[in-house]
Amino acid sequence: MEARAYLKYARISPRKVQIVLDLIRNKPVDVAMAILKHTPKAASESLQKLLKSAIANAGNNHDMDVSKLYVSQCFVSPGPILKRIRPRAQGRAFQILKRTSHVTMVLKEQE
């Protein structure tokens, strides 16, 4: 039995999210929540909300014991890229890529 939660179209680069996800993979949910709370990264706040959502899904939808949950899988994949133009010297244009992310978090119960 597993509980999933998704965060789609997050306006942060997948590289930045991956760094924080590596910290919480295969950790119990209370330890993962503490890590996210005390990690000074931009992705931490949105991943904390995602973890709370996954815990709520496990408790309400799947009748799982919340105290035995751990983060079994968490991964990020790139979403659509917003392309913007910045003017540069001598009439040139410079392209800015605003990357987005799709994050998936899977929680399982420990045996």
N, C-alpha and C positions, 0 to 999 in steps of 0.2 A: 504494500500500500504506500502511495506517495502523494504528496500535495505539491502543486505547482503554482507559481505566480510569475507574471510577465510584466516587464516594463518596456513599453515600445516608444519609439521616437524620442528618446531622451537626448537633449541637446548637449551632449558631451561626447568626446572622442572615445571610441572603443578601447584605444590603448590605455587611456587614463582609468577607465572602468576596470580593465583586466588586472591592473596592479592591485586594486582593492579586493577584487574577487579572489585572487590567489591567497589573500590573508585569511579568508573565512571558509574556504573549501574544506569539507570533512570535519568541521568543528560543531560541537553542540550549539543549539540556538542561543542559549544565554551567553556563552563565550563569544559567539559571532556578533551578537548585539553589542556587547561591551567593546569588542574590537572596533566595530563601526562607529560607536559613539566617541571613541578616543583617537580616531585616525584623522589627521588634519588634511584630508583630500577632498576635492570638490565632489567626487562621486559618492562619498560616504553617506551624505544626507539622503539622497534618493535611494540608495541601496538599503538603508535602514528602514525606510518606508516599505520597500519591496519585501524585506524579511518579515516585517510585521504583518503584511498582507498574506504572505505564505503561511505564517503561523496561524492566522485567523482562518484561512482556508482549511488547514489541517484539522483544527478544532471543530469548526462549524460544519464543514461539508463532508469530512471523512471520519469523524469521531475518533481521531487519533489522540494519544496521550501527549499533551504539549510538553511535559517535562522530559520525555524520552526522545524528542526530535533532534535531528542533526542535519546539517546542510550536505546532502549527498552529491548534488550536482549544482554548479552555477557557471554559466558561460555567457559571453557577450558576442553578438554578431553585428556587423555594420548595417546601419539603416541608410536611407537616402541621404545624399549629400546636397546641402544648400549651397549654390554657387553665387558668390557676390563679386562685384568689381570694385577695385580701389584705384583711383587715379594716381599715376606716378609721373615722374619728371618727363619733360619733352613730349607731352601728349600721349604717353603710353598708358596702357591699362594693365593692372595686376590682379590676377584672380585669387580670391580668398575662398577656401573650402571650409564650410561650417559642417562638421561631421555629426551624425546622429548615431544612436546605438539602440539595439534591441537586447534586453537582458532577460535571461530565464533563470529562475531559481527553483530547485527541487528539494523538498524536505522528506526524509524518511524516518521511521521509528527504529531505534536501536533494539536489538533482540536481547 
